[in-house]
Amino acid sequence: MIRLHCTKKLTAKLPLLENGRLPNKRPSHHKANDDGRESPLSGWHANLLMLQRRQCVLLVHDSTRFPVFLPALKKADFAALDDRFADAFIKTLFQTDADHPLLQRAHAALAPLVIDNACNRSVQGTMNQMAQELAYSLEYEGAQVADVAGYRIGAWLAKRPSTVKGVKDCIWPVQSMRELLLSPEELALGRTRPTPGATRF
């Protein structure tokens, strides 16, 4: 399972069961891959954003600060958040030039979401900062959030450094996620430094 800590306004949009899960409407790999243990990917925060009068969800991984962005959601998308998250996470990794071993590990680590309202202020601070940068960039570029692929925005945010309270150096989400998923041997074969952030998404 993957624990997802949601704000109350996002939780209100989700048709949660008593165990904090979403109803399983159709089979998929990450739902079948559920043995009750926490995945290495477990530990995310998520918030509901209103951008250009569109409902969007921004998710940020607690330890790596890796973002996943889901734009222009409708009611059915909230009910299918398990599948929407899994799909967007893999596409965002791919957009950051992830290699095959990383994508394989990421896919194998996917599991059903278990949702609660726990809060870490440090992660929420990162999430708020990303949301502000995104809103400003959309306005500056004159872009419509409904017309921009969520995984492109996620990759753009992932290539930007994040500062974390109590951590001396900044965190590069792309590199931190690689280090979480890959073995030292696999990391040695791949890129060891994050790709600098692009100016546009």
C-alpha positions, 0 to 999 in steps of 0.5 A: 500500500501507499499512504497518502496524506490528504488535506480535508478539502481534497478528502471531501472529494473522495468516495473513501471506504472505512479503511481509507481506500477507494473502491476498486472498480476495475483490476490493474497491476497496482491493485493486484500488487497489494500484500498489505505491506507499505511500498517503498513509494509510500508517504505522499501529501496531496492537496486540492488546487483551484487553478483557472477555475479548474480542480487540480490535485498536486501530490508530493512525495514526503522524502524525495519531494517528487511531484505528481500533478493531476490537472482539470479533474472531474468527479469521476477522476476523484473516484479513480484517484488510484489509477490517475496517480499511478498513470501520472507518476509513471508518465512524469518519471518518463518525462524526466528521462527515466531509464528502463530500470527506473521505470521497472522499479517504479511500476513494481512499487505501485500499490493501492492508496490508503488515505488519511488526514495526517499532516507534515508541515515541511512537506506541506510547505514544499507543496505550497511553494510548488503550487505558487510557482505553478500558478505564477508560471501559468499566468506568465506563459499565458497557458491554460492548465486544461491544455497542459499535460500534467506529467509535463508540469510534474516533470518541470517541478521535479527538476527544480530544487526544493529546500527542506527545513532541517536539511542543509543542502537542497533536494533535487526531486528527480535524483532523490526518487532515483536513489529511492527506487534503484540499487547503488549498482543501478545508480552507478550505471545511470545519470548521477546528477539531476537534469537542470530545470527547464524554464518552460513546461 
